Amino acid sequence: MSVIVVLIGVSIVIAGGFLAAFLWAVKSGQYEDKYTPSVRMLFDDEEKGKK
């Protein structure tokens, strides 16, 4: 029974770490670029033009 309590505690700490990392990424502007992903497929690769 005590092993289950330890595992639940460890999993909550790990989940909290992932939540903190996600919130840090959102606050630091990692997801602010809304334009580039929608038009990235329209850009030509540099290597194809040099051949």
Buried (B, 14 or more C-beta within 10 A) or exposed (E): EEEEEEEEEEEEEEEEEEEEEEEEEEEEEEEEEEEEEEEEEEEEEEEEEEE
